Amino acid sequence: MTADVTTENTTPVTDGILLSDEAASKVSSLLAQEGRDDLALRVAVQPGGCSGLRYQLFFDDRSLDGDVIKEFGTVRVVTDRMSAPYLGGATIDFVDTIEKQGFTIDNPNASGSCACGDSFS
């Protein structure tokens, strides 16, 4: 999986979020359902959750100063400059099993997480 990586001011970035092929395919499918080609998958870290920080994944058409942008085929993944340090090297995957369906985040920066998997410390 090759990713073109730039920041808002076109500075090359050597690390950041990784998107599995399964996740990229699911995001691409969801974007096709939205019928818009101006949206990116924004991944952010916000205070909250039972472990202190929680992930947010949503489609966004905004461009914020300092955004880190990675492209995986036709899918753009955007991270704001405050969240980027928490997400360096994190892998977003999509699972679809009988037990679970949804996006998962494997984050090497997390020292702990809650049972629900939605927040980390």
ABEGO torsion letter per residue (X at the ends): XBBBBBBAAGBBBABEBBBBAAAAAAAAAAAAAAGBAABBBBBBBBBEEAAGBBBBBBBBABBBBGBBBBBBEABBBBBBAAAAAAABGBBBBBBBBAABBEBBBBBAABABBBAAGABBX
